[in-house]
Amino acid sequence: DQSEATCNSNDGNDKSCPLVEENPEPKPNSHSNRQRNAPVSATFQNQSPYRADIHHDDGRFGRVVGTADANGGQMKISTFLDHKFFITMHGVRESLVDPASDEQYFFTVQEPLEERFIL
């Protein structure tokens, strides 16, 4: 059930009525509000030899949202577009890194329905 606000101004000078484009140009690589607010299923598959903690990146220290067992363990969560995650070794907050690049694992949810991350 959605409600829609409308403005009724006869002279067009009503300052309480914001101007809204009739057909706004979509921004490149942007998702609609409906997609942005819809839950996304994200699966993290841990290929490393270490048990891994998955953290939601809150811009500070992160919040652990789950753990994936070593050597193929998986963890599935429900999240939203543009949410970011980083990975640490279980219980010690030491970053897990990509062995090919030596960079810490960071993931951003970008697919509207389901996203799969392999670490």
WOTAKA-V382043 format. One record per residue. D_CENTER is the distance of its C-alpha to the mean C-alpha in Angstrom with 1 decimal. Layout:
((D_CENTER) (D_CENTER))
This chain:
((25.5) (24.6) (26.8) (27.5) (29.0) (31.9) (34.1) (37.9) (39.6) (43.0) (43.5) (39.9) (40.4) (38.5) (36.2) (34.2) (33.1) (30.3) (30.6) (28.2) (28.3) (29.5) (27.4) (24.8) (23.9) (20.3) (18.4) (17.8) (14.4) (13.2) (12.0) (14.2) (13.6) (14.3) (11.5) (9.0) (10.5) (10.9) (9.5) (8.2) (10.1) (9.0) (12.2) (13.1) (16.7) (18.7) (21.5) (22.7) (25.9) (24.2) (22.5) (18.9) (16.9) (13.0) (11.8) (8.8) (9.3) (10.8) (12.9) (15.8) (16.6) (13.4) (13.7) (14.7) (13.0) (15.3) (17.7) (18.4) (22.1) (23.6) (24.8) (22.6) (21.1) (18.0) (15.5) (13.5) (11.1) (9.8) (6.3) (4.7) (3.9) (3.2) (2.1) (5.0) (7.8) (11.5) (14.5) (18.0) (21.2) (21.7) (23.4) (24.2) (21.0) (22.2) (19.6) (19.5) (20.1) (20.2) (24.0) (24.4) (23.1) (23.3) (19.9) (17.5) (14.6) (11.3) (8.3) (5.3) (3.9) (6.7) (8.9) (9.7) (11.4) (10.9) (9.6) (12.0) (12.1) (15.6) (16.8))
